[in-house]
Amino acid sequence: MKSTDLDYKYERALGFLDSNKCYGALPLLEEVVSLTRGTERSVDAQYNFAQAHRCVGDYYLARYYFKLFAKTFPNDPRAEKAQFESAICSYILSPKPSLDQLDTEQAIEEFQLFMDRYPASAFRDSSQNMIDELRYKLEVKSFESAHNYYHTGNYKSAVIAFENALKEYPDTPYREQMQWLIVDGYFKYAELSTERRKLERYNDTIEAFLTFVARYPESQYRNQVQDVYEKCLKAIDDLAEN
């Protein structure tokens, strides 16, 4: 750090980076980047500066510098790798499904942008696999959020959330379970309703039941669904008598 020889500093920084001594490389590269702007060395230094941030686990800054490199030097042969590395940083930052999924959504967007920009890239298959994994995480988040409404007795919100999840993720592996919970959610919501709204909501339950049995005639939930249907018919009869 005390040396005034920029070539020496840069050589040592690359040596630290190659030896995985990333915290040694980072301050040296920061100085080299600031002192070489506009020169040939600046391009290499900026790419390695992004790599050093990734190496120390600072994925937010690594994402920023990789993206900046790809934008600033689009004709550099490393621009493709930099764009891919930026998306990888967002992938790493993507949290577990129970947490906010902003980084997950950003990672999907970045991988899609990367594949649009580099359709013949060697990283295309890896990008698609990671997109699939990230989308599944969003499906799990959507299911868990709706399920939380259901478990806390907020059946109206649960039904709406399940229906929205099915529209957004029509191929989700949770589809059958969500359809059953929609039926049960409608029924429980009807049970808690005022007398003047019960009939309408029992009919909503029956409509959901008919949709379910049409789609899943051999469902593992058929006994539960049938039980709800019969309770609805009885409840409607009781309302008519009263």
Secondary structure as a PSIPRED ss2 file (coil, helix, strand):
# PSIPRED VFORMAT (PSIPRED V4.0)

   1 M C   1.000  0.000  0.000
   2 K C   1.000  0.000  0.000
   3 S C   1.000  0.000  0.000
   4 T C   1.000  0.000  0.000
   5 D C   1.000  0.000  0.000
   6 L H   0.000  1.000  0.000
   7 D H   0.000  1.000  0.000
   8 Y H   0.000  1.000  0.000
   9 K H   0.000  1.000  0.000
  10 Y H   0.000  1.000  0.000
  11 E H   0.000  1.000  0.000
  12 R H   0.000  1.000  0.000
  13 A H   0.000  1.000  0.000
  14 L H   0.000  1.000  0.000
  15 G H   0.000  1.000  0.000
  16 F H   0.000  1.000  0.000
  17 L H   0.000  1.000  0.000
  18 D H   0.000  1.000  0.000
  19 S C   1.000  0.000  0.000
  20 N C   1.000  0.000  0.000
  21 K C   1.000  0.000  0.000
  22 C H   0.000  1.000  0.000
  23 Y H   0.000  1.000  0.000
  24 G H   0.000  1.000  0.000
  25 A H   0.000  1.000  0.000
  26 L H   0.000  1.000  0.000
  27 P H   0.000  1.000  0.000
  28 L H   0.000  1.000  0.000
  29 L H   0.000  1.000  0.000
  30 E H   0.000  1.000  0.000
  31 E H   0.000  1.000  0.000
  32 V H   0.000  1.000  0.000
  33 V H   0.000  1.000  0.000
  34 S H   0.000  1.000  0.000
  35 L H   0.000  1.000  0.000
  36 T C   1.000  0.000  0.000
  37 R C   1.000  0.000  0.000
  38 G C   1.000  0.000  0.000
  39 T C   1.000  0.000  0.000
  40 E H   0.000  1.000  0.000
  41 R H   0.000  1.000  0.000
  42 S H   0.000  1.000  0.000
  43 V H   0.000  1.000  0.000
  44 D H   0.000  1.000  0.000
  45 A H   0.000  1.000  0.000
  46 Q H   0.000  1.000  0.000
  47 Y H   0.000  1.000  0.000
  48 N H   0.000  1.000  0.000
  49 F H   0.000  1.000  0.000
  50 A H   0.000  1.000  0.000
  51 Q H   0.000  1.000  0.000
  52 A H   0.000  1.000  0.000
  53 H H   0.000  1.000  0.000
  54 R H   0.000  1.000  0.000
  55 C H   0.000  1.000  0.000
  56 V C   1.000  0.000  0.000
  57 G C   1.000  0.000  0.000
  58 D C   1.000  0.000  0.000
  59 Y H   0.000  1.000  0.000
  60 Y H   0.000  1.000  0.000
  61 L H   0.000  1.000  0.000
  62 A H   0.000  1.000  0.000
  63 R H   0.000  1.000  0.000
  64 Y H   0.000  1.000  0.000
  65 Y H   0.000  1.000  0.000
  66 F H   0.000  1.000  0.000
  67 K H   0.000  1.000  0.000
  68 L H   0.000  1.000  0.000
  69 F H   0.000  1.000  0.000
  70 A H   0.000  1.000  0.000
  71 K H   0.000  1.000  0.000
  72 T H   0.000  1.000  0.000
  73 F C   1.000  0.000  0.000
  74 P C   1.000  0.000  0.000
  75 N C   1.000  0.000  0.000
  76 D C   1.000  0.000  0.000
  77 P C   1.000  0.000  0.000
  78 R C   1.000  0.000  0.000
  79 A H   0.000  1.000  0.000
  80 E H   0.000  1.000  0.000
  81 K H   0.000  1.000  0.000
  82 A H   0.000  1.000  0.000
  83 Q H   0.000  1.000  0.000
  84 F H   0.000  1.000  0.000
  85 E H   0.000  1.000  0.000
  86 S H   0.000  1.000  0.000
  87 A H   0.000  1.000  0.000
  88 I H   0.000  1.000  0.000
  89 C H   0.000  1.000  0.000
  90 S H   0.000  1.000  0.000
  91 Y H   0.000  1.000  0.000
  92 I H   0.000  1.000  0.000
  93 L H   0.000  1.000  0.000
  94 S C   1.000  0.000  0.000
  95 P C   1.000  0.000  0.000
  96 K C   1.000  0.000  0.000
  97 P C   1.000  0.000  0.000
  98 S C   1.000  0.000  0.000
  99 L C   1.000  0.000  0.000
 100 D C   1.000  0.000  0.000
 101 Q C   1.000  0.000  0.000
 102 L H   0.000  1.000  0.000
 103 D H   0.000  1.000  0.000
 104 T H   0.000  1.000  0.000
 105 E H   0.000  1.000  0.000
 106 Q H   0.000  1.000  0.000
 107 A H   0.000  1.000  0.000
 108 I H   0.000  1.000  0.000
 109 E H   0.000  1.000  0.000
 110 E H   0.000  1.000  0.000
 111 F H   0.000  1.000  0.000
 112 Q H   0.000  1.000  0.000
 113 L H   0.000  1.000  0.000
 114 F H   0.000  1.000  0.000
 115 M H   0.000  1.000  0.000
 116 D H   0.000  1.000  0.000
 117 R H   0.000  1.000  0.000
 118 Y C   1.000  0.000  0.000
 119 P C   1.000  0.000  0.000
 120 A C   1.000  0.000  0.000
 121 S C   1.000  0.000  0.000
 122 A C   1.000  0.000  0.000
 123 F C   1.000  0.000  0.000
 124 R H   0.000  1.000  0.000
 125 D H   0.000  1.000  0.000
 126 S H   0.000  1.000  0.000
 127 S H   0.000  1.000  0.000
 128 Q H   0.000  1.000  0.000
 129 N H   0.000  1.000  0.000
 130 M H   0.000  1.000  0.000
 131 I H   0.000  1.000  0.000
 132 D H   0.000  1.000  0.000
 133 E H   0.000  1.000  0.000
 134 L H   0.000  1.000  0.000
 135 R H   0.000  1.000  0.000
 136 Y H   0.000  1.000  0.000
 137 K H   0.000  1.000  0.000
 138 L H   0.000  1.000  0.000
 139 E H   0.000  1.000  0.000
 140 V H   0.000  1.000  0.000
 141 K H   0.000  1.000  0.000
 142 S H   0.000  1.000  0.000
 143 F H   0.000  1.000  0.000
 144 E H   0.000  1.000  0.000
 145 S H   0.000  1.000  0.000
 146 A H   0.000  1.000  0.000
 147 H H   0.000  1.000  0.000
 148 N H   0.000  1.000  0.000
 149 Y H   0.000  1.000  0.000
 150 Y H   0.000  1.000  0.000
 151 H H   0.000  1.000  0.000
 152 T C   1.000  0.000  0.000
 153 G C   1.000  0.000  0.000
 154 N C   1.000  0.000  0.000
 155 Y H   0.000  1.000  0.000
 156 K H   0.000  1.000  0.000
 157 S H   0.000  1.000  0.000
 158 A H   0.000  1.000  0.000
 159 V H   0.000  1.000  0.000
 160 I H   0.000  1.000  0.000
 161 A H   0.000  1.000  0.000
 162 F H   0.000  1.000  0.000
 163 E H   0.000  1.000  0.000
 164 N H   0.000  1.000  0.000
 165 A H   0.000  1.000  0.000
 166 L H   0.000  1.000  0.000
 167 K H   0.000  1.000  0.000
 168 E H   0.000  1.000  0.000
 169 Y C   1.000  0.000  0.000
 170 P C   1.000  0.000  0.000
 171 D C   1.000  0.000  0.000
 172 T C   1.000  0.000  0.000
 173 P C   1.000  0.000  0.000
 174 Y C   1.000  0.000  0.000
 175 R H   0.000  1.000  0.000
 176 E H   0.000  1.000  0.000
 177 Q H   0.000  1.000  0.000
 178 M H   0.000  1.000  0.000
 179 Q H   0.000  1.000  0.000
 180 W H   0.000  1.000  0.000
 181 L H   0.000  1.000  0.000
 182 I H   0.000  1.000  0.000
 183 V H   0.000  1.000  0.000
 184 D H   0.000  1.000  0.000
 185 G H   0.000  1.000  0.000
 186 Y H   0.000  1.000  0.000
 187 F H   0.000  1.000  0.000
 188 K H   0.000  1.000  0.000
 189 Y H   0.000  1.000  0.000
 190 A H   0.000  1.000  0.000
 191 E H   0.000  1.000  0.000
 192 L C   1.000  0.000  0.000
 193 S C   1.000  0.000  0.000
 194 T C   1.000  0.000  0.000
 195 E H   0.000  1.000  0.000
 196 R H   0.000  1.000  0.000
 197 R H   0.000  1.000  0.000
 198 K H   0.000  1.000  0.000
 199 L H   0.000  1.000  0.000
 200 E H   0.000  1.000  0.000
 201 R H   0.000  1.000  0.000
 202 Y H   0.000  1.000  0.000
 203 N H   0.000  1.000  0.000
 204 D H   0.000  1.000  0.000
 205 T H   0.000  1.000  0.000
 206 I H   0.000  1.000  0.000
 207 E H   0.000  1.000  0.000
 208 A H   0.000  1.000  0.000
 209 F H   0.000  1.000  0.000
 210 L H   0.000  1.000  0.000
 211 T H   0.000  1.000  0.000
 212 F H   0.000  1.000  0.000
 213 V H   0.000  1.000  0.000
 214 A H   0.000  1.000  0.000
 215 R H   0.000  1.000  0.000
 216 Y C   1.000  0.000  0.000
 217 P C   1.000  0.000  0.000
 218 E C   1.000  0.000  0.000
 219 S C   1.000  0.000  0.000
 220 Q C   1.000  0.000  0.000
 221 Y C   1.000  0.000  0.000
 222 R H   0.000  1.000  0.000
 223 N H   0.000  1.000  0.000
 224 Q H   0.000  1.000  0.000
 225 V H   0.000  1.000  0.000
 226 Q H   0.000  1.000  0.000
 227 D H   0.000  1.000  0.000
 228 V H   0.000  1.000  0.000
 229 Y H   0.000  1.000  0.000
 230 E H   0.000  1.000  0.000
 231 K H   0.000  1.000  0.000
 232 C H   0.000  1.000  0.000
 233 L H   0.000  1.000  0.000
 234 K H   0.000  1.000  0.000
 235 A H   0.000  1.000  0.000
 236 I H   0.000  1.000  0.000
 237 D H   0.000  1.000  0.000
 238 D H   0.000  1.000  0.000
 239 L H   0.000  1.000  0.000
 240 A H   0.000  1.000  0.000
 241 E H   0.000  1.000  0.000
 242 N C   1.000  0.000  0.000
